[in-house]
């Protein structure tokens, strides 16, 4: 039975939140993959995050014939902000995200809703991902390894074919990596908002801010959309993963993540995210029981940021990250080796092959 055929009196409703900016053709392709899966109570919430040519709600309604609303930001606030904005405006039981350059496989909404409907204690389901496009080969080879690590370290329990359930130990699996399937989620709306409240409360406490709105100003920029998953296990007791390729990720170089400058930016942003996480874990928050592994993750993240900064010849920045990493665990052999490389690079001297 499809969602269109289900009894609307017993069927939970879904809001599909689609942030977009200046990609009208890709947006239409994304919506075309979601619209046929909607039931009569479902809706699409498009968040136009500062497109030069505003997205026209009437045009999309006419094209897709579904319940659809467009929220407009005159200036871009970033992906994480736009997602939260869409969830706040959502009117359904469940919320799920779709980036404007990606697609849904035909059974995504039905399968995710079925899992949530079958287990009232399940707060959310993360969604398996498959890449498509010119650069999808590497993505499809590499990302299953990250998922496997999360399943092992987060102690995921295989309930039936391709479906895993986690408790709060999932946090241990996500500390050092947030694979793409854990960035794609359908959640009960109240659960999504609970995670967001915890995240903003941690920012308020760490930076002594007066309101959640002030905290929201700090969660802009690259990787902030993946940060949400780090807080989810601390706010929810039961989470799932549908390890099937239901979410289709476009891989055509549009993110530029493999470029040196982007790798450095990602490393810096990851260090900033983990620093907040660690400071919140020192305080009286739900994160406190995992302060030790969070602290170790921060050290690794700072070391990685130092390495990427050195690769980009940002010597002063690399030294700062390296010193912060050393303070946490003390000077290890890898710290001393990277310091030697950094010194030689700064002086314009060749680095011995054994230190490469």
Secondary structure, DSSP 8 states (H G I E B T S, - for coil): --TTTS-TTTS--EEEEEEESS-HHHHHHHHHHHHTT--TT-EEEEEEES-SS---HHHHHHHH-S-EEEEEESS---HHHHHHHHHHH--SSEEEE--TT-EE-TTHHHHHHHHHHH-TT--EEEEEEEEESTTHHHHHHHHHHHHHHHHHHTT-EEEETTEEEE-TTHHHHHSS---GGGG-EEEEHHHHHHHHHHHHHHHHHHHT-SSHHHHHTTS-STTHHHHHHHHHHHH-S-EEEEEEEEEEEE-SSSS-TTSHHHHHHHHHHHHHHHHHHHHHHHSSSTTGGGHHHHHHHHHHHHHHHHHHHHHTT-HHHHHHHHHHHHHHH---HHHHHHHHHHHHHHHT----GGG-
